[in-house]
Amino acid sequence: MNTALYYFSGTGNSLSVARSINNQLEGSELLPIVGCLKQKPIKVNAQRVGIIFPLHFMTVPRIVREFLKEAQFVNAEYIFAVVTGLNPKIGNALSQIEKYLNKAGVKFNAGYFIPMVAAHFPYVKLSKIKEPQKLYQEAQDKVLKISESILQLKNEFDKEAAVFGDLKLLVSKKQEHKESFLSVGEGCIRCGYCMQVCPFQNIRLNGKQVEWLDNCHQCLACLHFCSRSVIEYKKLSIGKPRKHHPSVSLNDIALQRQIP
């Protein structure tokens, strides 16, 4: 059974998980959602399909929702999703994925959550993560278990705590295109890292200014990969640690823009 793993990642957590699953499944292909959306129609020809992404505002990121609206699942026999985040079960990501797949006329077979070192942190007070390497190892251990379940085509779901149901999607929509939430503090050296890393090419350097355009998905890649940690999300990020997955580089995130 051939496998296609569609992923979106802002700070590397979901990409690291997608890579690990890809290594466990023979004949698997790793495909960036951002790049796939540049070619329409999107025909998903694989028999086994994975969708891997971070939790954004307690729900599915906008780019993933756009992908699911466009995707045509031609030969899918088994579809699974893996959600990463600080506490990815708090939200309605899996139930939203199921709704989109139902509209597409295909069955959602399995869904999993993998807690990771926090990266997408708006509106959440975070302390410094203790023993991040332990958390990364626990994530890798769960990836191996998930991969085994996928190989066995198990129908199973981690339980999510979707207390407020569709309110999560409403909160997410209210954050879309909020470029004004992002700003650059003192100490910017105009290195261009933010412009280079943005999966949506939504940042430009204009003289001494860093400017966000009108297609911000608030993945916060720019904030976490900033070479001087001077990009802020309103006042909510001040004093908080910047985190991106240690195995994922700025270039890895930027490569999502390429058409596969």
FENHUSUL-V558099 format. One record per pair of residues at least 24 apart in sequence whose C-alpha atoms are under 8 Angstrom apart, sorted by the first residue. I is the first residue (numbers start at 1). J is the second residue. Records with the same first field share a line. If there is no record, write none. Layout:
# FENHUSUL-V558099
I: J, J
This chain:
# FENHUSUL-V558099
1: 27, 47, 48
2: 27, 28, 46, 47, 48
3: 27, 28, 29, 46, 47, 48, 49, 50
4: 28, 29, 30, 31, 44, 46, 48, 49, 50
5: 29, 30, 31, 49, 50, 51, 52
6: 30, 31, 32, 33, 49, 50, 51, 52
7: 31, 32, 33, 51, 52, 53
8: 32, 33, 34, 52, 53, 54, 63, 64, 256
9: 53, 54, 219, 253
10: 54, 199, 219, 220, 221, 253
11: 119, 219, 220, 221, 224, 225, 243, 244, 245, 248, 253
12: 244, 245, 247, 248, 249, 253
13: 54, 84, 85, 116, 244, 245
14: 52, 53, 54, 83, 84
15: 52, 53, 248
16: 245, 247, 248
17: 52, 140, 143
18: 52
20: 140, 143
21: 143, 144, 147
24: 144, 147
25: 147, 151
31: 260
32: 256, 257, 258, 259, 260
33: 63, 64, 67, 256
34: 63, 199, 200, 256, 257, 258
35: 256, 257, 258, 259, 260
36: 259, 260
37: 67, 70
38: 259
39: 259
40: 70
41: 70, 71, 72
42: 70, 71, 72
43: 71, 72, 73, 74
44: 71, 72, 73, 74, 75, 76
45: 73, 74, 75, 76
46: 74, 75, 76
47: 75, 76, 77, 78
48: 76, 77, 78, 79
49: 76, 78, 79, 80
50: 79, 80, 81, 82
51: 79, 80, 81, 82
52: 81, 82, 83, 84
53: 82, 83, 84
54: 83, 84, 85, 88
55: 83, 84, 85, 88, 93, 120
56: 120, 172, 219
57: 122, 168, 169, 171, 172
58: 88, 90, 91, 92, 93, 168, 169, 172
59: 91, 92, 93, 96, 168, 169, 172
60: 92, 93, 96, 97, 169
61: 172, 217
62: 172, 176, 217
63: 217
65: 100
68: 100, 101
69: 100, 104
71: 104
72: 104
73: 104, 106
76: 106
78: 107, 108, 109, 153
79: 107, 108, 109, 110
80: 108, 109, 110, 111, 150
81: 110, 111, 112
82: 111, 112, 113, 114
83: 111, 112, 113, 114
84: 113, 114, 115, 116
85: 114, 115, 116, 117, 118, 119, 120
86: 115, 116, 117, 118, 119
87: 115, 116
88: 113, 114, 115
89: 113, 158, 159, 160, 161, 162
90: 160, 161, 162, 163
91: 160, 161, 162, 163, 164, 165, 168
92: 160, 161, 162, 165, 166, 168
94: 160
109: 154, 155, 156
110: 154, 155, 156, 157
111: 156, 157, 158
112: 146, 157, 158
113: 158
114: 139, 142, 143
115: 139
117: 243
118: 243
119: 220, 224, 242, 243, 244
120: 219, 220
121: 237
122: 233, 236, 237
123: 236
126: 240
127: 240
128: 240, 241
175: 218
176: 216, 217, 218
177: 214, 215, 216, 217, 218
178: 216, 218
179: 212, 213, 214, 216
181: 233, 234
182: 231, 232, 233, 234
183: 231, 232, 233, 234
184: 210, 230, 231, 232
185: 230, 231, 232
186: 230
187: 228, 230
188: 228, 230
189: 228
191: 227
193: 222, 225, 226, 227, 250
194: 221, 222, 223, 225, 226
195: 222
196: 250, 251, 254
197: 221, 222, 225, 250, 251, 253, 254
198: 222, 253, 254
199: 253, 254, 255, 256, 257
200: 257
221: 253
225: 250
